[in-house]
Amino acid sequence: MAMPAWTNKVDENEKLKIINDVAVAVARSLELDVVLQTALEKVMEAFQVTSGGIYLVDFKTDRLVLKISRGLTPAFVTEKANIPPGTGCAGWAVDHNEIFSAFGQPQAGFICEDAERLMGIDCLVASPISTKRRIHGVIELFAPTPRRLTEDEADLVKSISDQIGVAVENARLYEESRENVVKLTELQEQLETANKRLRAHLTQEAHIAEILQKSLLPRRLPRTEGLEVAARLISATEAAEVGGDFYDFIELDNDRLAMIVGDVSGSGINAATLTSIAQNTIRAFAFEDRDVASIVSRTNRVLHNQTDPSKFVALFLGIIDLRARRLEYCIAGQPTPFIARAGKELVELESGSIALGVDKNAQYRSHLFDLRELDTLLVFTDGLVEARRGNEFFGEESVKRLLLEGFDSTLEEIVDSILSAAKAFTGDKLRDDVALVSLRLHKVPALP
């Protein structure tokens, strides 16, 4: 209901009704444009004017932006749609956070000249739209004929502005939250796209690393008279990348065979590259140096000089002399291998020193072990004994037991049974790669 045409005193009941009508109207929506449109309509109806607008502060630039208007001339809208802080009566109201009435403050009357110039009417009132948090903007109304704003009218417009201020703040918060949801959705989509690319890249890298790892394994196992050989390399079922476990054989001559079982730190292409360096270095030294400890020491110095200090290689190097029935070996950071003898006696080899590449001056010793017919050697990386189920490890005792229990089986059956038991122990969730090599000495020609 419109109030009577500008009486000197606003009826209190009518005032409360107008305030309530505005509050109810603007509370019906959280859409900022709807709130502003409704608010302007209600306040213009209350003051019986035909021209008005609502400016909002652009918090990024502090400029006043005309968001909604009615009855303003095109010239005014064009020139006054986006104004700097402090401009005109709207700017004065925002800067001072006070109601501005052109005829109530003659000392500032000149700032209404734009309204008269662009529309031929004067500004009646500019009332800041504010809350306790901040000033959001200003309502500006234009009177068709010059007149002063009464105290009752000023009180009314302030009450309406405060109601609108709460609605505008809620609408702005709603819009911000909605924009944040949109931005978050966009970021999630961008992240998912980036993740897809990363997964594709990692998949490609893992594929390349797997190819490299397989290419570094011997194409065939040694076919040496009097020696049975079995070897396995299985990847961790829970690993995201290919690990650095490997094995290799070097047929030095008709009677001597070198066996390497190793575990390189890290995973992926870097691990495969380090594996290649270690293997090729050992091969080069093994053909010119008959001393196992010397081969390992020289390889250690090369790896220390050629690789990152954080990289290392755990290694078992053994050379079997079939004629002499003797194993010369050196261990660098690897678990201690086992030998099962014909009478089902289990022997542990001597433990070794630290992994290669850690200490350039590390000392490595070789050990000799005299072999008997049907002796079965088992060498493995730590992924086997450290296979876990909760806080429990598969452990060396399980490996020893299975090696002895399978003594009458072929080497292929022995290594498969050990690996199957380890995988079953973990629920088929191996956390590390496992390399496993077994040799069994059969009857060989005796020395002349």
Legacy VTK file of the C-alpha trace (Angstrom):
# vtk DataFile Version 3.0
C-alpha trace
ASCII
DATASET POLYDATA
POINTS 448 float
0.000 0.000 0.000
1.396 3.383 -0.968
1.805 5.988 1.728
0.065 9.369 1.353
1.899 11.874 -0.802
4.695 13.122 1.363
3.022 14.254 4.514
5.258 15.868 7.092
4.939 12.876 9.386
4.882 9.205 8.488
2.272 7.227 10.368
4.036 4.697 12.611
1.774 1.818 11.651
2.152 2.635 7.992
5.908 2.829 8.458
6.054 -0.605 10.096
3.884 -2.057 7.347
6.150 -0.667 4.634
9.257 -1.999 6.383
7.601 -5.397 6.828
6.455 -5.498 3.203
9.992 -4.763 2.015
11.503 -7.350 4.373
9.059 -10.060 3.270
9.483 -9.220 -0.403
13.288 -9.311 -0.446
13.438 -12.391 1.788
11.656 -14.507 -0.799
14.731 -14.975 -2.934
18.476 -15.404 -2.643
19.001 -14.396 -6.252
20.730 -11.013 -6.149
18.993 -9.604 -9.243
15.586 -10.586 -7.863
16.383 -9.042 -4.467
17.493 -5.759 -6.038
14.515 -5.578 -8.397
12.052 -6.231 -5.581
13.776 -3.829 -3.212
13.777 -0.976 -5.718
10.134 -1.488 -6.563
9.133 -1.443 -2.887
11.132 1.615 -1.900
9.968 3.576 -4.977
6.393 2.634 -4.169
6.871 3.722 -0.560
8.229 7.148 -1.587
5.965 7.538 -4.626
8.735 8.344 -7.074
9.106 7.163 -10.646
12.863 7.315 -10.990
15.477 5.458 -8.973
18.286 2.958 -8.974
20.453 0.786 -6.808
24.226 0.907 -6.986
26.431 -1.868 -5.579
30.061 -1.492 -4.635
32.433 -3.512 -6.797
34.715 -4.791 -4.029
37.568 -5.337 -6.475
37.642 -1.740 -7.761
35.584 0.163 -5.121
33.565 1.708 -7.970
29.793 2.030 -7.788
27.984 -0.030 -10.401
24.332 0.654 -11.281
22.766 -2.785 -10.965
19.067 -2.020 -11.330
17.100 1.116 -12.275
13.680 2.395 -13.211
12.691 5.633 -14.898
16.222 6.880 -15.508
17.006 8.512 -18.822
19.341 6.719 -21.261
21.778 9.600 -20.934
21.970 9.174 -17.157
22.374 5.399 -17.392
25.089 5.747 -20.013
27.105 8.304 -18.080
26.426 7.157 -14.502
26.295 3.372 -14.778
29.811 2.928 -13.383
31.223 5.732 -11.272
34.358 6.206 -9.159
34.164 6.288 -5.358
32.881 9.585 -3.941
31.124 10.628 -7.149
27.750 12.327 -6.880
25.277 11.986 -4.068
25.448 8.191 -4.288
29.207 8.323 -3.786
28.829 10.789 -0.886
26.344 8.469 0.883
28.664 5.475 0.528
31.790 7.379 1.579
30.119 8.798 4.699
27.774 5.854 5.334
25.014 8.421 5.843
21.770 9.323 4.141
22.209 12.120 1.660
19.355 14.521 0.896
20.139 17.160 -1.666
17.991 19.788 -0.043
18.830 18.774 3.473
22.526 19.570 2.988
22.841 22.739 0.951
26.609 22.767 1.338
26.767 19.702 -0.939
23.991 20.720 -3.277
26.270 21.065 -6.280
26.705 17.307 -6.553
23.132 16.898 -7.793
23.804 18.905 -10.906
24.314 15.721 -12.932
20.770 14.551 -12.189
19.326 17.871 -13.261
21.555 17.976 -16.333
20.868 14.407 -17.461
17.265 13.979 -16.340
15.888 17.402 -15.532
15.025 16.390 -11.954
16.846 16.459 -8.632
18.086 13.730 -6.324
15.698 13.268 -3.428
17.749 10.862 -1.366
20.756 8.538 -1.502
20.687 5.962 1.304
23.628 3.599 1.931
22.881 -0.138 1.877
25.011 -1.509 4.658
25.377 -4.182 7.319
27.725 -4.545 10.265
30.211 -6.241 7.948
30.420 -3.670 5.166
28.738 -1.101 2.934
27.260 -2.887 -0.063
25.901 0.000 -2.080
23.307 2.756 -2.169
19.663 3.372 -3.076
19.172 6.590 -5.016
15.727 8.111 -5.573
14.892 11.158 -7.691
12.013 13.560 -6.957
10.017 15.115 -9.787
9.862 18.393 -7.807
12.431 19.799 -5.391
11.699 19.227 -1.716
13.378 18.377 1.557
13.387 14.890 3.076
11.646 14.918 6.446
13.114 13.205 9.506
10.358 10.593 9.385
11.127 9.869 5.741
14.846 9.687 6.465
14.146 7.253 9.294
11.969 5.172 7.008
14.448 5.002 4.151
17.218 4.033 6.576
15.094 1.191 7.957
14.303 -0.005 4.452
17.982 0.281 3.435
19.003 -1.796 6.449
16.505 -4.504 5.493
17.775 -4.460 1.943
21.359 -4.533 3.202
20.794 -7.847 4.979
19.081 -9.293 1.903
21.856 -8.080 -0.412
24.549 -9.490 1.851
22.805 -12.860 1.983
22.315 -12.827 -1.778
25.951 -11.916 -2.354
27.122 -14.650 0.001
24.858 -17.074 -1.820
26.258 -16.002 -5.170
29.808 -16.243 -3.870
29.163 -19.732 -2.534
27.559 -20.726 -5.814
30.486 -19.287 -7.753
32.848 -21.116 -5.430
30.976 -24.354 -6.094
31.275 -23.716 -9.825
34.970 -22.896 -9.460
35.473 -25.949 -7.275
33.714 -28.095 -9.848
35.891 -26.624 -12.579
39.000 -27.201 -10.466
37.914 -30.765 -9.798
37.417 -31.304 -13.521
40.815 -29.762 -14.246
42.375 -31.901 -11.518
40.741 -35.019 -12.899
41.997 -34.134 -16.379
45.490 -33.568 -14.969
45.250 -36.843 -13.050
44.208 -38.682 -16.192
47.201 -37.267 -18.018
49.452 -38.113 -15.097
48.052 -41.642 -14.882
48.566 -42.048 -18.610
52.115 -40.754 -18.250
52.821 -43.020 -15.276
51.251 -45.968 -17.071
53.432 -45.292 -20.080
56.503 -44.877 -17.877
55.667 -48.033 -15.930
55.222 -49.883 -19.216
58.598 -48.656 -20.444
60.192 -49.575 -17.098
58.643 -53.040 -17.253
60.000 -53.548 -20.748
63.433 -52.355 -19.606
63.357 -54.601 -16.548
62.434 -57.648 -18.615
65.049 -56.785 -21.227
67.721 -56.843 -18.512
66.851 -60.398 -17.490
68.728 -63.246 -19.178
66.990 -64.499 -22.309
67.574 -68.061 -21.175
68.835 -69.828 -18.091
72.310 -71.381 -18.204
72.547 -74.855 -19.687
75.579 -76.094 -17.875
76.325 -79.794 -17.479
75.831 -80.924 -13.906
73.868 -77.843 -12.819
70.111 -77.342 -12.481
68.873 -73.727 -12.477
65.529 -72.070 -11.659
64.776 -68.356 -11.418
61.745 -66.158 -10.862
61.034 -62.425 -10.752
57.583 -61.306 -9.660
56.362 -57.724 -9.274
54.635 -56.451 -6.162
50.865 -56.747 -6.537
50.355 -53.446 -4.658
53.161 -51.461 -6.330
52.373 -48.503 -8.579
55.665 -48.834 -10.467
58.065 -51.521 -11.566
60.683 -52.185 -8.894
64.410 -52.743 -9.158
64.863 -56.459 -8.405
66.870 -58.449 -10.951
68.967 -61.538 -11.535
71.606 -62.416 -14.100
74.028 -65.185 -15.086
77.447 -64.844 -16.678
78.929 -67.965 -18.291
82.618 -67.168 -17.804
83.906 -70.422 -19.323
82.907 -74.072 -19.533
83.453 -74.679 -15.815
82.686 -71.319 -14.186
79.311 -69.623 -13.874
78.651 -66.263 -12.214
75.270 -65.651 -10.628
73.936 -62.194 -9.672
70.836 -61.441 -7.619
70.201 -57.782 -6.861
67.767 -55.178 -5.618
68.114 -51.567 -6.797
66.673 -48.716 -4.740
63.714 -46.872 -6.214
61.411 -47.929 -8.997
60.457 -47.229 -12.574
62.818 -46.113 -15.301
65.440 -44.834 -12.845
65.657 -48.234 -11.173
65.913 -49.993 -14.530
68.713 -47.623 -15.567
70.667 -48.278 -12.363
70.153 -52.019 -12.815
71.665 -51.796 -16.279
74.705 -49.884 -14.956
75.265 -52.439 -12.175
74.888 -55.471 -14.453
77.130 -54.174 -17.217
79.805 -53.052 -14.743
79.883 -56.469 -13.050
80.011 -58.209 -16.428
82.939 -56.088 -17.557
84.959 -56.774 -14.388
83.997 -60.463 -14.132
85.698 -61.352 -17.408
89.021 -59.801 -16.353
89.041 -60.347 -12.589
88.742 -63.771 -10.965
88.408 -62.420 -7.416
84.756 -61.967 -6.382
85.469 -59.420 -3.626
87.547 -57.365 -6.048
84.737 -57.362 -8.630
82.250 -56.176 -6.025
84.593 -53.490 -4.650
85.360 -52.097 -8.085
81.647 -52.091 -8.975
80.915 -50.245 -5.734
83.321 -47.449 -6.651
81.818 -47.097 -10.128
78.259 -46.901 -8.764
79.282 -44.416 -6.083
80.863 -42.126 -8.691
78.222 -42.523 -11.387
74.947 -42.377 -9.447
73.092 -40.163 -7.006
74.215 -40.602 -3.361
70.699 -41.693 -2.382
70.800 -44.634 -4.805
72.209 -48.024 -3.906
72.271 -51.641 -5.063
71.914 -54.633 -2.755
73.725 -57.530 -4.372
74.715 -61.180 -4.171
77.528 -62.224 -6.500
78.548 -65.859 -6.588
80.882 -67.726 -8.947
80.518 -71.494 -9.084
83.495 -73.560 -10.183
81.868 -76.816 -11.256
85.119 -78.725 -11.624
86.324 -77.736 -8.182
82.767 -77.941 -6.754
83.287 -74.660 -5.019
81.223 -71.507 -4.591
83.003 -68.191 -4.084
80.571 -65.441 -3.122
80.232 -61.916 -1.783
77.135 -60.324 -0.263
76.434 -56.574 -0.248
73.236 -55.673 1.562
71.319 -58.778 0.535
69.609 -61.354 2.795
71.781 -64.356 3.652
71.231 -67.222 1.166
70.609 -70.853 2.264
71.962 -74.165 1.061
70.009 -77.385 1.594
72.270 -80.439 1.685
71.430 -83.958 0.603
70.748 -85.117 4.131
68.225 -82.283 4.510
70.710 -80.272 6.499
70.317 -76.516 6.134
73.369 -74.236 5.946
73.372 -70.436 6.042
76.084 -68.669 4.068
78.216 -65.940 5.640
76.569 -62.518 5.912
78.045 -59.615 3.982
78.665 -55.878 4.010
76.624 -52.790 3.063
74.919 -52.252 -0.284
76.890 -50.903 -3.234
77.025 -47.176 -3.939
76.663 -46.061 -0.314
80.309 -45.836 0.749
83.057 -45.522 -1.835
85.602 -47.030 0.581
83.436 -49.881 1.875
85.332 -53.163 2.369
83.937 -56.358 0.840
85.113 -59.910 1.564
84.563 -63.047 -0.447
83.826 -66.425 1.105
84.335 -69.985 -0.114
81.898 -72.849 0.245
82.652 -76.397 -0.860
79.695 -77.922 -2.635
78.449 -81.492 -2.528
76.319 -83.394 -4.953
72.613 -82.335 -4.724
73.409 -79.236 -2.715
70.602 -76.742 -3.392
71.414 -73.030 -3.186
68.596 -70.516 -2.709
69.270 -66.772 -3.175
66.487 -64.187 -2.835
65.840 -60.466 -2.408
64.374 -59.005 0.762
60.882 -58.721 -0.739
60.470 -62.435 0.021
61.255 -62.531 3.740
59.699 -59.079 4.320
56.354 -60.031 2.780
53.819 -58.860 5.374
50.456 -59.729 6.815
49.648 -56.891 9.191
52.662 -56.599 11.462
53.831 -60.176 10.799
56.589 -61.028 8.293
56.817 -64.132 6.129
60.364 -64.428 7.451
63.452 -66.564 6.944
62.116 -69.516 8.946
59.257 -69.995 6.478
61.732 -69.973 3.594
63.993 -72.501 5.342
61.095 -74.815 6.104
59.755 -74.774 2.554
63.242 -75.298 1.102
63.786 -78.402 3.233
60.274 -79.734 2.697
60.666 -79.474 -1.074
64.135 -80.983 -1.218
62.927 -84.020 -3.188
61.105 -81.782 -5.705
62.513 -80.099 -8.786
63.914 -76.586 -8.442
61.008 -75.231 -10.488
58.588 -76.754 -7.987
60.580 -75.463 -5.003
60.751 -71.810 -6.129
57.091 -71.833 -7.170
55.965 -73.290 -3.845
57.958 -70.680 -1.891
56.562 -67.793 -3.939
53.021 -69.149 -3.741
53.300 -69.446 0.034
54.591 -65.876 0.351
51.778 -64.496 -1.803
49.159 -66.495 0.098
50.620 -65.255 3.392
50.054 -61.631 2.296
46.614 -62.253 0.808
48.140 -61.807 -2.645
49.269 -58.295 -1.711
53.043 -58.274 -2.022
54.429 -54.818 -1.219
57.815 -55.364 -2.864
59.222 -57.180 -5.854
60.851 -60.567 -5.318
63.748 -62.090 -7.232
64.445 -65.752 -6.430
67.192 -67.962 -7.884
68.007 -71.552 -7.022
70.898 -73.764 -8.173
71.345 -77.475 -7.581
74.604 -79.298 -8.128
74.347 -82.690 -9.796
77.140 -85.125 -10.559
79.895 -83.481 -12.538
83.103 -84.900 -13.927
85.825 -84.967 -11.290
89.058 -83.093 -11.653
91.750 -85.045 -13.539
LINES 1 449
448 0 1 2 3 4 5 6 7 8 9 10 11 12 13 14 15 16 17 18 19 20 21 22 23 24 25 26 27 28 29 30 31 32 33 34 35 36 37 38 39 40 41 42 43 44 45 46 47 48 49 50 51 52 53 54 55 56 57 58 59 60 61 62 63 64 65 66 67 68 69 70 71 72 73 74 75 76 77 78 79 80 81 82 83 84 85 86 87 88 89 90 91 92 93 94 95 96 97 98 99 100 101 102 103 104 105 106 107 108 109 110 111 112 113 114 115 116 117 118 119 120 121 122 123 124 125 126 127 128 129 130 131 132 133 134 135 136 137 138 139 140 141 142 143 144 145 146 147 148 149 150 151 152 153 154 155 156 157 158 159 160 161 162 163 164 165 166 167 168 169 170 171 172 173 174 175 176 177 178 179 180 181 182 183 184 185 186 187 188 189 190 191 192 193 194 195 196 197 198 199 200 201 202 203 204 205 206 207 208 209 210 211 212 213 214 215 216 217 218 219 220 221 222 223 224 225 226 227 228 229 230 231 232 233 234 235 236 237 238 239 240 241 242 243 244 245 246 247 248 249 250 251 252 253 254 255 256 257 258 259 260 261 262 263 264 265 266 267 268 269 270 271 272 273 274 275 276 277 278 279 280 281 282 283 284 285 286 287 288 289 290 291 292 293 294 295 296 297 298 299 300 301 302 303 304 305 306 307 308 309 310 311 312 313 314 315 316 317 318 319 320 321 322 323 324 325 326 327 328 329 330 331 332 333 334 335 336 337 338 339 340 341 342 343 344 345 346 347 348 349 350 351 352 353 354 355 356 357 358 359 360 361 362 363 364 365 366 367 368 369 370 371 372 373 374 375 376 377 378 379 380 381 382 383 384 385 386 387 388 389 390 391 392 393 394 395 396 397 398 399 400 401 402 403 404 405 406 407 408 409 410 411 412 413 414 415 416 417 418 419 420 421 422 423 424 425 426 427 428 429 430 431 432 433 434 435 436 437 438 439 440 441 442 443 444 445 446 447
